Amino acid sequence: MKNMLRELRTLQSWSQSDLAQRLGVSRQTVNAIETGKYDPSLPLAFKLAKVFEQPIEAIFEPQE
Amino acid sequence: MNDITIATESRESRITRLKKALKCNAWLFLTTVTYLVTLYLVRENQAWDPKLRVGVTLLPVLPGLIYLRTLWSRFKTLDELQRRIQLEAWAFAMGGTVLVSTVMNVLNANGVGFENYPYGLEMGGAYLSVFFFWCFGVAQATARYQ
């Protein structure tokens, strides 16, 4: 799964730790999602959508 | 300056995590030590009252239960990626220990086994094996998601 997390986070000038704190997860989890090594659960994906005020499909895109 | 602060926080949080892990696994270590001590005591004191022997033999269960409780309460505080890492590490630890135990038992059954371990890993050996494989599993899973 590809995602726009790093770009959206950078736009907000947040560090990975800042975002992790807002999501209630570890910085390691944010990093793993950003690098595409871990796909978040549906509840976490919804949290991300809420934090960035974007629909889920604007953040995540299935890989071909 | 901001980068330095982030790096410091990150290192501190890593140290905190390591401390929590050590505290949690201290109970596993204590369980193993208690087992080895009680094993020695019961073997060396055959004349003890059978009830006392049973009580002493079952002593390692106490730190073992505390370890399980600590493990469970710690598991509940983890986020979803950390839970996945732990589950993978535990699956690896269980699988690895079953494999080692099976190999030892099969070798022993065929008479080409370990003279000093005629009954396979036994309990203390199983604890150590789970601990070893768990450490390896956590390291491997953590590296995979970094």
Backbone of each chain as ProteinMPNN parsed JSONL, in Angstrom:
{"seq_chain_A": "MKNMLRELRTLQSWSQSDLAQRLGVSRQTVNAIETGKYDPSLPLAFKLAKVFEQPIEAIFEPQE", "coords_chain_A": {"N_chain_A": [[0.842, -1.201, 0.0], [0.672, 2.129, -1.012], [1.363, 5.371, 0.371], [0.569, 8.781, 1.378], [1.619, 9.834, 3.586], [4.075, 10.914, 4.624], [4.374, 13.224, 3.056], [2.035, 14.658, 3.717], [2.447, 14.999, 6.437], [4.789, 16.519, 6.461], [3.837, 18.814, 5.263], [2.353, 19.865, 7.328], [4.342, 20.527, 9.006], [5.075, 18.764, 11.029], [6.851, 16.614, 13.233], [7.805, 13.127, 13.188], [7.405, 12.173, 15.729], [5.579, 14.054, 16.734], [3.301, 13.499, 15.179], [2.913, 10.856, 15.909], [2.217, 11.166, 18.566], [-0.227, 12.511, 18.327], [-1.704, 10.496, 17.189], [-1.612, 8.535, 19.03], [0.191, 6.441, 18.983], [3.383, 4.689, 18.611], [6.502, 6.311, 17.645], [7.911, 4.702, 16.004], [5.937, 3.234, 14.74], [4.691, 5.164, 13.132], [6.839, 5.75, 11.449], [7.212, 3.244, 10.232], [4.839, 3.018, 8.784], [5.05, 5.203, 7.07], [7.28, 4.485, 5.527], [6.246, 2.416, 4.191], [6.418, -0.113, 5.169], [4.674, -1.179, 6.871], [1.244, -1.726, 6.998], [-1.39, 0.158, 8.212], [-4.011, -0.593, 10.648], [-7.585, -0.59, 10.079], [-8.978, 1.126, 11.981], [-6.804, 2.795, 12.726], [-6.149, 3.924, 10.294], [-8.43, 5.44, 9.848], [-8.124, 7.23, 11.941], [-5.86, 8.593, 11.07], [-6.913, 9.798, 8.798], [-8.681, 11.535, 10.017], [-6.97, 13.159, 11.534], [-5.493, 14.444, 9.521], [-7.517, 15.572, 8.141], [-8.531, 14.53, 5.757], [-9.925, 12.394, 3.186], [-9.718, 8.793, 3.49], [-8.898, 7.523, 1.113], [-7.419, 9.515, -0.036], [-5.108, 9.469, 1.296], [-4.124, 6.859, 1.351], [-3.182, 4.482, -1.119], [-3.828, 1.749, -3.128], [-1.25, -0.572, -4.084], [-0.16, -1.263, -7.383]], "CA_chain_A": [[0.0, 0.0, 0.0], [1.421, 3.398, -1.031], [0.645, 6.398, 1.135], [1.036, 10.17, 1.277], [1.767, 10.258, 4.979], [5.244, 11.784, 4.819], [4.089, 14.512, 2.417], [1.023, 15.365, 4.521], [3.069, 15.37, 7.723], [5.73, 17.61, 6.192], [3.022, 20.018, 5.017], [1.921, 20.394, 8.635], [5.584, 20.764, 9.774], [5.1, 17.911, 12.214], [7.85, 15.538, 13.259], [7.16, 11.808, 13.344], [6.976, 12.08, 17.138], [4.352, 14.865, 16.868], [2.187, 12.752, 14.593], [2.702, 9.662, 16.745], [1.514, 11.61, 19.768], [-1.61, 12.798, 17.948], [-2.395, 9.245, 16.854], [-1.544, 7.63, 20.175], [1.019, 5.273, 18.656], [4.808, 4.995, 18.764], [7.135, 6.935, 16.477], [8.312, 3.577, 15.156], [4.771, 2.866, 13.93], [4.553, 6.2, 12.094], [7.941, 5.555, 10.51], [6.961, 2.012, 9.46], [3.753, 3.298, 7.82], [5.587, 6.125, 6.049], [8.206, 3.786, 4.626], [5.493, 1.36, 3.496], [6.748, -1.449, 5.695], [3.542, -1.65, 7.685], [-0.066, -1.162, 6.653], [-2.129, 0.338, 9.474], [-5.344, -1.18, 10.759], [-8.64, 0.333, 9.635], [-9.172, 2.214, 12.955], [-5.682, 3.745, 12.676], [-6.285, 4.648, 9.019], [-9.47, 6.461, 10.067], [-7.525, 8.259, 12.801], [-4.981, 9.381, 10.2], [-7.789, 10.62, 7.963], [-9.237, 12.588, 10.866], [-5.884, 14.077, 11.899], [-5.117, 15.246, 8.344], [-8.755, 16.083, 7.548], [-8.545, 14.054, 4.367], [-10.513, 11.048, 3.1], [-8.709, 7.72, 3.541], [-8.353, 7.246, -0.223], [-6.462, 10.565, -0.4], [-3.864, 9.176, 2.031], [-3.641, 5.525, 0.961], [-3.471, 4.078, -2.49], [-3.351, 0.367, -3.295], [-0.148, -0.706, -5.037], [-0.514, -2.081, -8.569]], "C_chain_A": [[0.88, 1.256, 0.0], [0.653, 4.416, -0.19], [1.332, 7.757, 1.031], [1.38, 10.731, 2.664], [2.918, 11.255, 5.183], [4.974, 13.191, 4.256], [3.099, 15.331, 3.267], [1.61, 15.84, 5.858], [4.005, 16.558, 7.543], [4.986, 18.921, 5.958], [2.603, 20.685, 6.322], [3.113, 20.786, 9.516], [5.603, 19.973, 11.093], [6.263, 16.936, 12.106], [7.087, 14.216, 13.376], [6.639, 11.644, 14.77], [5.685, 12.862, 17.361], [3.142, 14.081, 16.375], [1.853, 11.525, 15.448], [1.892, 10.014, 17.986], [0.031, 11.876, 19.468], [-2.412, 11.524, 17.686], [-2.453, 8.282, 18.04], [-0.811, 6.34, 19.86], [2.488, 5.651, 18.845], [5.358, 5.641, 17.489], [7.548, 5.85, 15.472], [7.16, 3.172, 14.209], [4.573, 3.868, 12.802], [5.614, 6.004, 11.025], [7.688, 4.333, 9.615], [5.855, 2.221, 8.429], [4.293, 4.171, 6.687], [6.478, 5.409, 5.036], [7.536, 2.613, 3.911], [5.779, -0.033, 4.001], [5.61, -2.028, 6.531], [2.277, -0.942, 7.233], [-0.893, -1.047, 7.92], [-3.478, -0.381, 9.46], [-6.371, -0.144, 10.287], [-8.89, 1.452, 10.668], [-8.06, 3.262, 12.904], [-5.732, 4.563, 11.378], [-7.339, 5.748, 9.153], [-8.943, 7.597, 10.953], [-6.649, 9.191, 11.977], [-5.818, 10.336, 9.337], [-8.34, 11.799, 8.763], [-8.175, 13.639, 11.203], [-5.531, 15.005, 10.728], [-6.324, 15.874, 7.635], [-8.819, 15.773, 6.053], [-9.301, 12.729, 4.326], [-9.405, 9.984, 3.045], [-8.063, 7.5, 2.176], [-7.402, 8.341, -0.714], [-5.115, 10.317, 0.274], [-3.26, 7.848, 1.558], [-4.085, 5.181, -0.462], [-2.952, 2.65, -2.672], [-2.252, 0.283, -4.358], [-0.561, -1.627, -6.183], [0.222, -3.4, -8.518]], "O_chain_A": [[1.72, 1.437, 0.882], [-0.568, 4.325, -0.058], [2.499, 7.866, 0.654], [1.42, 11.944, 2.87], [2.754, 12.292, 5.826], [5.297, 14.201, 4.882], [3.297, 16.523, 3.502], [1.306, 16.933, 6.336], [4.019, 17.483, 8.356], [5.426, 19.989, 6.383], [2.511, 21.91, 6.408], [2.939, 21.305, 10.619], [6.082, 20.454, 12.12], [6.612, 16.489, 11.013], [5.882, 14.197, 13.629], [5.58, 11.059, 14.995], [4.798, 12.407, 18.083], [2.11, 14.003, 17.042], [0.688, 11.201, 15.679], [1.005, 9.269, 18.403], [-0.847, 11.513, 20.251], [-3.619, 11.468, 17.923], [-3.241, 7.337, 18.05], [-1.138, 5.279, 20.391], [2.804, 6.789, 19.194], [4.771, 5.536, 16.412], [7.531, 6.063, 14.26], [7.38, 2.82, 13.05], [4.319, 3.486, 11.66], [5.322, 6.082, 9.831], [7.918, 4.376, 8.407], [5.917, 1.671, 7.33], [4.034, 3.918, 5.511], [6.432, 5.696, 3.839], [8.171, 1.906, 3.127], [5.433, -1.022, 3.354], [5.596, -3.217, 6.85], [2.244, 0.281, 7.103], [-1.082, -2.035, 8.631], [-4.009, -0.726, 8.404], [-6.049, 1.033, 10.121], [-9.005, 2.614, 10.281], [-8.32, 4.46, 13.021], [-5.397, 5.748, 11.37], [-7.163, 6.852, 8.636], [-9.269, 8.765, 10.745], [-6.681, 10.41, 12.148], [-5.482, 11.508, 9.17], [-8.451, 12.914, 8.253], [-8.437, 14.841, 11.164], [-5.301, 16.198, 10.921], [-6.171, 16.609, 6.66], [-9.116, 16.631, 5.222], [-9.324, 12.008, 5.323], [-8.29, 10.262, 2.601], [-6.851, 7.313, 2.075], [-6.667, 8.14, -1.68], [-4.1, 10.886, -0.129], [-2.047, 7.729, 1.388], [-5.172, 5.531, -0.921], [-1.784, 2.37, -2.405], [-2.304, 0.962, -5.384], [-1.228, -2.64, -5.973], [0.067, -4.229, -9.415]]}, "seq_chain_B": "MNDITIATESRESRITRLKKALKCNAWLFLTTVTYLVTLYLVRENQAWDPKLRVGVTLLPVLPGLIYLRTLWSRFKTLDELQRRIQLEAWAFAMGGTVLVSTVMNVLNANGVGFENYPYGLEMGGAYLSVFFFWCFGVAQATARYQ", "coords_chain_B": {"N_chain_B": [[18.762, 22.408, 16.076], [16.216, 21.613, 16.85], [16.21, 19.082, 15.636], [18.17, 17.836, 17.141], [16.929, 17.753, 19.616], [14.765, 16.066, 19.03], [16.169, 13.737, 18.404], [17.328, 13.184, 20.895], [15.055, 12.777, 22.506], [14.045, 10.537, 21.272], [16.056, 8.681, 21.787], [15.891, 8.59, 24.527], [13.322, 7.572, 24.842], [13.737, 5.101, 23.772], [15.481, 4.018, 25.639], [13.809, 3.971, 27.869], [11.938, 2.126, 26.971], [13.578, -0.122, 26.79], [14.265, -0.454, 29.468], [11.753, -1.092, 30.549], [11.306, -3.498, 29.238], [13.389, -5.025, 30.263], [12.688, -5.063, 32.964], [10.308, -6.436, 32.871], [11.172, -8.924, 31.835], [12.81, -9.672, 33.856], [11.339, -11.058, 35.661], [10.962, -13.457, 34.346], [13.557, -14.363, 34.283], [13.966, -14.579, 37.046], [12.131, -16.596, 37.598], [13.324, -18.753, 36.283], [15.755, -18.94, 37.712], [14.73, -19.466, 40.275], [13.546, -21.917, 39.764], [15.818, -23.51, 39.182], [17.161, -23.372, 41.629], [15.263, -24.482, 43.431], [15.05, -26.982, 42.319], [17.578, -28.034, 42.826], [17.504, -27.961, 45.655], [15.378, -29.726, 46.301], [16.271, -32.11, 45.191], [18.576, -32.538, 46.687], [17.615, -32.828, 49.221], [16.187, -35.272, 50.033], [15.033, -36.348, 52.235], [13.16, -34.642, 53.212], [9.835, -33.653, 54.282], [7.121, -34.889, 52.329], [5.066, -33.011, 51.682], [6.348, -30.578, 52.043], [8.279, -30.824, 50.097], [6.689, -30.778, 47.806], [5.659, -28.176, 47.999], [8.011, -26.622, 47.83], [8.886, -27.41, 45.331], [6.915, -26.33, 43.713], [7.346, -23.642, 43.929], [8.566, -22.004, 41.825], [6.355, -21.383, 40.292], [5.117, -19.132, 41.286], [6.762, -16.666, 40.756], [6.55, -17.074, 38.043], [3.835, -16.737, 37.446], [3.585, -14.051, 38.111], [5.228, -12.99, 36.193], [3.757, -13.598, 33.87], [1.501, -12.014, 34.342], [2.644, -9.439, 34.357], [3.577, -9.392, 31.776], [1.2, -9.509, 30.324], [-0.123, -7.155, 31.136], [1.658, -5.322, 30.134], [1.553, -5.858, 27.446], [-0.995, -4.966, 26.814], [-0.661, -2.24, 26.768], [0.677, -1.683, 24.482], [1.085, -0.354, 21.112], [-0.463, -0.97, 17.85], [1.521, -1.879, 15.977], [3.658, -2.583, 17.616], [2.424, -4.626, 19.037], [2.105, -6.467, 17.01], [4.785, -7.036, 16.459], [5.523, -8.214, 18.887], [3.778, -10.434, 18.913], [4.701, -11.83, 16.676], [7.295, -12.349, 17.552], [6.786, -13.957, 19.786], [5.498, -16.119, 18.575], [7.605, -17.044, 17.063], [9.344, -17.713, 19.133], [7.925, -19.767, 20.451], [7.607, -21.623, 18.356], [10.309, -22.108, 17.718], [11.23, -23.219, 20.12], [9.645, -25.512, 20.342], [10.582, -26.847, 18.098], [13.351, -27.254, 18.728], [13.031, -28.789, 21.04], [11.656, -31.01, 20.006], [13.548, -32.035, 18.186], [15.593, -32.739, 19.974], [14.263, -34.692, 21.52], [13.63, -36.606, 19.571], [16.179, -37.376, 18.745], [17.129, -38.393, 21.175], [15.332, -40.5, 21.518], [16.142, -42.166, 19.515], [18.54, -42.959, 20.403], [20.78, -41.476, 19.816], [21.232, -39.164, 21.087], [21.447, -36.596, 23.574], [23.482, -37.142, 26.212], [23.548, -35.816, 28.648], [21.087, -34.632, 28.716], [18.686, -36.378, 28.947], [15.938, -36.163, 28.997], [15.152, -34.295, 27.17], [14.619, -30.767, 26.731], [13.624, -30.04, 29.248], [12.008, -28.13, 31.929], [13.421, -25.743, 32.792], [15.259, -25.453, 30.721], [13.481, -25.102, 28.636], [12.358, -22.609, 29.28], [14.645, -20.988, 29.017], [15.161, -21.385, 26.336], [12.829, -20.316, 25.136], [13.159, -17.658, 25.909], [15.573, -17.002, 24.604], [14.864, -17.348, 21.855], [12.771, -15.526, 21.757], [14.063, -13.05, 22.175], [15.624, -12.98, 19.858], [13.59, -13.039, 17.96], [12.209, -10.602, 18.463], [14.229, -8.755, 17.85], [14.616, -9.32, 15.159], [12.052, -8.844, 14.021], [11.69, -6.151, 14.703], [13.742, -4.965, 13.244], [12.797, -5.488, 10.706], [10.571, -3.833, 10.437], [11.663, -1.33, 10.523]], "CA_chain_B": [[18.452, 22.282, 17.514], [15.009, 20.786, 16.918], [16.607, 17.716, 15.295], [18.912, 17.281, 18.276], [15.926, 17.453, 20.646], [14.015, 14.881, 18.601], [17.056, 12.576, 18.538], [17.492, 12.897, 22.314], [13.794, 12.192, 22.975], [13.935, 9.209, 20.707], [16.985, 7.805, 22.516], [15.332, 8.423, 25.879], [12.172, 6.659, 24.79], [14.285, 3.755, 23.543], [16.022, 3.561, 26.925], [12.635, 3.656, 28.703], [11.384, 0.862, 26.466], [14.508, -1.188, 27.163], [14.124, -0.648, 30.911], [10.481, -1.808, 30.766], [11.485, -4.875, 28.761], [14.266, -5.715, 31.223], [11.916, -5.251, 34.194], [9.338, -7.498, 32.589], [11.841, -10.208, 31.686], [13.472, -10.014, 35.113], [10.497, -12.096, 36.293], [11.254, -14.722, 33.663], [14.875, -14.754, 34.785], [13.774, -15.007, 38.434], [11.443, -17.891, 37.54], [14.329, -19.75, 35.912], [16.675, -19.1, 38.845], [13.977, -20.144, 41.341], [13.402, -23.316, 39.356], [17.101, -24.205, 39.335], [17.458, -23.469, 43.073], [14.345, -25.448, 44.057], [15.43, -28.294, 41.775], [18.736, -28.455, 43.609], [17.088, -28.183, 47.046], [14.535, -30.929, 46.41], [17.116, -33.287, 44.895], [19.563, -32.718, 47.756], [16.943, -33.054, 50.508], [15.192, -36.337, 49.801], [14.388, -36.722, 53.505], [12.137, -33.646, 53.576], [8.441, -34.067, 54.259], [6.605, -34.798, 50.944], [4.308, -31.766, 51.472], [7.332, -29.503, 51.899], [8.913, -31.02, 48.789], [5.733, -30.293, 46.793], [5.622, -26.715, 48.136], [9.265, -26.056, 47.3], [8.919, -27.693, 43.886], [5.983, -25.441, 42.996], [7.702, -22.222, 44.142], [8.781, -21.218, 40.589], [5.075, -20.988, 39.686], [4.771, -17.776, 41.75], [7.315, -15.64, 39.852], [6.057, -17.342, 36.69], [2.522, -16.085, 37.309], [3.806, -12.594, 38.113], [5.783, -12.69, 34.87], [2.651, -13.607, 32.909], [0.659, -10.841, 34.598], [3.404, -8.269, 33.885], [3.615, -9.494, 30.318], [-0.13, -9.203, 29.805], [-0.427, -5.73, 31.33], [2.535, -4.574, 29.226], [1.038, -6.098, 26.098], [-2.195, -4.149, 26.612], [-0.29, -0.835, 26.56], [1.406, -1.53, 23.218], [0.28, 0.029, 19.95], [-0.71, -2.135, 16.98], [2.744, -2.416, 15.374], [4.414, -3.245, 18.68], [1.717, -5.885, 19.304], [2.431, -7.404, 15.929], [6.17, -7.453, 16.668], [5.531, -9.139, 20.015], [3.117, -11.687, 18.526], [5.627, -12.537, 15.785], [8.423, -12.825, 18.368], [6.311, -15.085, 20.608], [5.271, -17.261, 17.677], [8.948, -17.527, 16.737], [9.891, -18.334, 20.352], [7.22, -21.032, 20.677], [7.974, -22.524, 17.257], [11.723, -22.479, 17.876], [11.377, -24.097, 21.282], [9.041, -26.813, 19.971], [11.499, -27.483, 17.142], [14.539, -27.719, 19.459], [12.59, -29.858, 21.926], [11.335, -32.185, 19.182], [14.81, -32.588, 17.669], [16.281, -33.399, 21.103], [13.527, -35.909, 21.892], [13.774, -37.603, 18.499], [17.554, -37.883, 18.827], [17.208, -39.225, 22.381], [14.555, -41.725, 21.285], [16.904, -43.035, 18.609], [19.809, -43.318, 21.049], [21.928, -40.675, 19.34], [20.931, -37.841, 21.634], [22.305, -35.87, 24.504], [23.578, -37.918, 27.458], [23.244, -34.955, 29.804], [19.69, -34.179, 28.646], [17.896, -37.537, 28.474], [14.51, -35.829, 28.912], [14.988, -33.117, 26.314], [14.945, -29.447, 27.291], [13.061, -29.873, 30.596], [11.34, -26.832, 32.109], [14.386, -24.63, 32.805], [15.791, -25.337, 29.364], [12.408, -24.556, 27.785], [12.297, -21.169, 29.573], [15.8, -20.326, 28.404], [14.983, -21.454, 24.885], [11.799, -19.322, 24.768], [13.763, -16.338, 26.089], [16.546, -16.801, 23.527], [14.154, -17.173, 20.585], [11.974, -14.288, 21.838], [14.998, -11.934, 21.938], [15.967, -13.018, 18.436], [12.371, -12.688, 17.22], [11.96, -9.154, 18.614], [15.272, -8.043, 17.097], [14.374, -9.539, 13.726], [10.81, -8.163, 13.627], [11.926, -4.708, 14.82], [14.569, -4.564, 12.101], [11.983, -5.581, 9.49], [9.629, -2.704, 10.332], [12.349, -0.041, 10.667]], "C_chain_B": [[17.253, 21.36, 17.722], [15.336, 19.32, 16.64], [17.299, 17.038, 16.463], [17.933, 16.88, 19.375], [15.174, 16.179, 20.308], [14.864, 13.631, 18.805], [17.202, 12.178, 19.996], [16.236, 12.219, 22.866], [13.673, 10.745, 22.527], [14.826, 8.225, 21.472], [16.447, 7.531, 23.915], [14.164, 7.447, 25.878], [12.638, 5.229, 24.539], [14.808, 3.173, 24.84], [14.883, 3.159, 27.857], [12.036, 2.322, 28.292], [12.242, -0.317, 26.884], [14.388, -1.515, 28.649], [12.866, -1.445, 31.233], [10.626, -3.275, 30.378], [12.329, -5.67, 29.748], [13.508, -6.032, 32.503], [10.947, -6.418, 34.029], [10.031, -8.857, 32.554], [12.658, -10.594, 32.903], [12.682, -11.107, 35.829], [10.725, -13.454, 35.645], [12.591, -15.272, 34.156], [14.749, -15.3, 36.209], [13.084, -16.377, 38.49], [12.451, -19.008, 37.242], [15.286, -20.022, 37.069], [15.982, -19.855, 39.977], [13.826, -21.632, 41.021], [14.688, -24.087, 39.602], [17.439, -24.399, 40.812], [16.569, -24.519, 43.729], [14.638, -26.868, 43.579], [16.579, -28.877, 42.592], [18.304, -28.82, 45.03], [16.312, -29.49, 47.206], [15.359, -32.195, 46.144], [18.077, -33.59, 46.041], [18.922, -33.05, 49.109], [15.8, -34.052, 50.356], [14.422, -36.668, 51.082], [13.301, -35.727, 53.929], [10.738, -34.259, 53.517], [7.883, -33.903, 52.831], [5.838, -33.504, 50.673], [5.252, -30.582, 51.252], [8.0, -29.585, 50.529], [8.0, -30.507, 47.664], [5.703, -28.761, 46.794], [6.841, -26.064, 47.515], [9.322, -26.241, 45.78], [8.056, -26.713, 43.096], [6.301, -23.952, 43.162], [7.913, -21.426, 42.84], [7.487, -20.763, 39.913], [4.732, -19.54, 40.064], [5.402, -16.683, 40.878], [6.858, -15.829, 38.418], [4.716, -16.661, 36.443], [2.666, -14.565, 37.272], [4.361, -12.156, 36.75], [4.656, -12.614, 33.833], [1.756, -12.38, 33.077], [1.332, -9.567, 34.076], [3.392, -8.21, 32.36], [2.28, -9.054, 29.72], [-0.449, -7.718, 29.948], [0.439, -4.877, 30.409], [2.018, -4.692, 27.791], [-0.156, -5.187, 25.796], [-1.869, -2.685, 26.341], [0.387, -0.601, 25.195], [0.49, -1.033, 22.099], [0.264, -1.14, 18.955], [0.545, -2.718, 16.336], [3.568, -3.173, 16.417], [3.772, -4.582, 19.055], [2.062, -6.922, 18.25], [3.848, -7.94, 16.103], [6.236, -8.488, 17.79], [4.906, -10.482, 19.643], [4.032, -12.513, 17.608], [6.779, -13.139, 16.58], [8.007, -14.031, 19.214], [6.051, -16.321, 19.753], [6.613, -17.891, 17.318], [9.538, -18.279, 17.928], [9.243, -19.697, 20.604], [7.625, -22.063, 19.614], [9.403, -23.031, 17.394], [11.92, -23.461, 19.006], [10.79, -25.481, 20.998], [9.981, -27.567, 19.036], [12.712, -28.074, 17.859], [14.174, -28.916, 20.336], [12.317, -31.144, 21.146], [12.606, -32.853, 18.67], [15.539, -33.348, 18.777], [15.599, -34.712, 21.461], [13.669, -37.002, 20.839], [15.172, -38.219, 18.544], [17.703, -38.806, 20.035], [16.499, -40.564, 22.164], [15.316, -42.701, 20.401], [18.296, -43.375, 19.158], [21.01, -42.551, 20.54], [21.826, -39.254, 19.899], [21.967, -37.316, 22.596], [22.315, -36.609, 25.847], [23.17, -37.089, 28.677], [21.8, -34.459, 29.819], [18.79, -35.315, 28.147], [16.412, -37.235, 28.338], [14.27, -34.569, 28.083], [15.338, -31.832, 27.054], [14.615, -29.327, 28.773], [12.553, -28.438, 30.748], [12.306, -25.634, 32.036], [14.944, -24.369, 31.418], [14.764, -24.718, 28.428], [12.286, -23.056, 28.006], [13.436, -20.433, 28.862], [15.668, -20.286, 26.884], [13.968, -20.412, 24.41], [12.404, -17.919, 24.845], [14.729, -16.016, 24.935], [15.84, -16.515, 22.204], [13.318, -15.894, 20.579], [12.864, -13.076, 21.547], [15.327, -11.835, 20.444], [14.775, -12.562, 17.593], [12.072, -11.208, 17.279], [12.963, -8.364, 17.77], [14.991, -8.128, 15.6], [13.133, -8.774, 13.25], [10.99, -6.64, 13.679], [12.72, -4.206, 13.62], [13.738, -4.545, 10.817], [11.082, -4.365, 9.321], [10.313, -1.345, 10.467], [12.574, 0.635, 9.328]], "O_chain_B": [[17.238, 20.486, 18.589], [14.819, 18.424, 17.307], [17.075, 15.863, 16.753], [18.07, 15.822, 19.99], [14.965, 15.32, 21.163], [14.386, 12.61, 19.298], [17.202, 10.99, 20.32], [16.32, 11.227, 23.59], [13.263, 9.862, 23.281], [14.424, 7.1, 21.768], [16.528, 6.414, 24.425], [14.024, 6.614, 26.774], [12.032, 4.271, 25.018], [14.615, 1.991, 25.123], [14.965, 2.144, 28.549], [11.674, 1.497, 29.131], [11.735, -1.368, 27.277], [14.405, -2.679, 29.047], [12.886, -2.35, 32.068], [10.148, -4.171, 31.073], [12.038, -6.831, 30.039], [13.651, -7.117, 33.068], [10.79, -7.259, 34.914], [9.557, -9.822, 33.154], [13.152, -11.719, 32.985], [13.25, -11.963, 36.507], [10.685, -14.483, 36.32], [12.74, -16.467, 34.41], [15.332, -16.33, 36.548], [13.417, -17.212, 39.331], [12.427, -20.067, 37.87], [15.595, -21.173, 37.376], [16.559, -20.767, 40.568], [13.962, -22.487, 41.895], [14.663, -25.183, 40.161], [17.941, -25.452, 41.207], [17.053, -25.353, 44.494], [14.494, -27.831, 44.332], [16.558, -30.042, 42.992], [18.692, -29.867, 45.548], [16.562, -30.263, 48.131], [15.163, -33.222, 46.795], [18.36, -34.752, 46.333], [19.605, -33.498, 50.03], [14.626, -33.724, 50.526], [13.311, -37.196, 51.033], [12.6, -35.964, 54.913], [10.492, -35.236, 52.809], [8.144, -32.886, 52.188], [5.93, -32.948, 49.579], [5.01, -29.713, 50.413], [8.256, -28.568, 49.884], [8.463, -29.89, 46.704], [5.719, -28.129, 45.739], [6.733, -25.088, 46.773], [9.749, -25.35, 45.046], [8.396, -26.314, 41.982], [5.609, -23.101, 42.602], [7.479, -20.277, 42.76], [7.506, -19.87, 39.067], [4.136, -18.811, 39.272], [4.683, -15.858, 40.315], [6.784, -14.866, 37.655], [4.483, -16.085, 35.38], [1.976, -13.879, 36.518], [4.008, -11.097, 36.23], [4.606, -11.688, 33.024], [1.309, -11.782, 32.098], [0.693, -8.728, 33.441], [3.225, -7.155, 31.749], [2.241, -8.319, 28.733], [-0.971, -7.091, 29.025], [0.001, -3.821, 29.952], [2.05, -3.727, 27.027], [-0.313, -4.701, 24.677], [-2.679, -1.963, 25.76], [0.635, 0.54, 24.809], [-0.72, -1.256, 22.128], [0.897, -2.169, 19.187], [0.631, -3.933, 16.162], [4.103, -4.249, 16.148], [4.47, -5.552, 19.353], [2.282, -8.095, 18.554], [4.097, -9.132, 15.925], [6.914, -9.508, 17.667], [5.427, -11.538, 20.003], [4.125, -13.733, 17.744], [7.196, -14.271, 16.336], [8.757, -14.997, 19.349], [6.352, -17.441, 20.166], [6.744, -19.114, 17.275], [10.15, -19.336, 17.769], [9.929, -20.665, 20.931], [7.941, -23.211, 19.928], [9.678, -24.217, 17.214], [12.68, -24.421, 18.881], [11.374, -26.498, 21.372], [10.156, -28.779, 19.165], [13.07, -29.232, 17.642], [14.892, -29.915, 20.381], [12.702, -32.232, 21.574], [12.735, -34.076, 18.71], [16.039, -34.452, 18.561], [16.264, -35.725, 21.68], [13.81, -38.179, 21.17], [15.33, -39.431, 18.401], [18.322, -39.867, 19.942], [16.992, -41.616, 22.568], [15.156, -43.916, 20.522], [19.116, -43.991, 18.476], [22.148, -42.938, 20.807], [22.266, -38.286, 19.279], [23.169, -37.548, 22.462], [21.294, -36.692, 26.53], [22.536, -37.589, 29.606], [21.341, -33.923, 30.828], [18.206, -35.227, 27.067], [15.695, -37.958, 27.646], [13.282, -33.864, 28.29], [16.237, -31.811, 27.895], [15.278, -28.572, 29.485], [12.653, -27.633, 29.822], [12.058, -24.657, 31.329], [15.086, -23.223, 30.993], [15.101, -23.925, 27.549], [12.127, -22.301, 27.047], [13.231, -19.412, 28.205], [16.014, -19.298, 26.236], [14.198, -19.713, 23.424], [12.19, -17.094, 23.956], [14.708, -14.922, 24.372], [16.176, -15.553, 21.513], [13.167, -15.249, 19.541], [12.487, -12.189, 20.781], [15.308, -10.753, 19.856], [14.929, -11.801, 16.638], [11.718, -10.607, 16.264], [12.592, -7.426, 17.065], [15.112, -7.142, 14.873], [13.162, -8.133, 12.199], [10.501, -5.925, 12.805], [12.413, -3.159, 13.051], [13.944, -3.699, 9.948], [10.849, -3.913, 8.2], [9.638, -0.317, 10.521], [13.138, 1.728, 9.275]]}, "name": "protein", "num_of_chains": 2, "seq": "MKNMLRELRTLQSWSQSDLAQRLGVSRQTVNAIETGKYDPSLPLAFKLAKVFEQPIEAIFEPQEMNDITIATESRESRITRLKKALKCNAWLFLTTVTYLVTLYLVRENQAWDPKLRVGVTLLPVLPGLIYLRTLWSRFKTLDELQRRIQLEAWAFAMGGTVLVSTVMNVLNANGVGFENYPYGLEMGGAYLSVFFFWCFGVAQATARYQ"}
